[in-house]
Each structure stands twice: as structure tokens, then as C-alpha cells.
Amino acid sequence: MITTTAQACPSCEEPVQIGPSVRLNEILECAGCRSELEIVALSPLVLALAPEVEEDWGE
């Protein structure tokens, strides 16, 4: 049996479907607002807005 859970998007509050095999620091996308979300804790499951990718040019 495959169980999915729904967590509210921290940006728009839309439910985000999360499968049973997610990993810590995995990036998901909210279907409602298209925000990138990061799984920051597994027990209990916590979603946060993923940090923006920044170029550092090797500095």
C-alpha cells in the first residue's frame, strides 16, 4: 500500500502531495504557486521555501 500525505505550502497554503519515500533536503514543487519547497525535517514532516540558487563563481 502506497501512502501519500498532504502538507500545506508555506507560501500559498495549497496542499502539497508528499509520497512515502521522500528524503531529508529533497526539493518539491508546489502545484499551486510553483514555489520550490525543501523537506527540512521528516518526523514530523516540515516543508520550507527552498533557498535560491546563487552563483559564487568559485569565490
Secondary structure by P-SEA (a helix, b strand, c coil): cbbbbbbcccccccbbbbcccccccbbbbbcccbbbbbbcccccccccccccccccccc
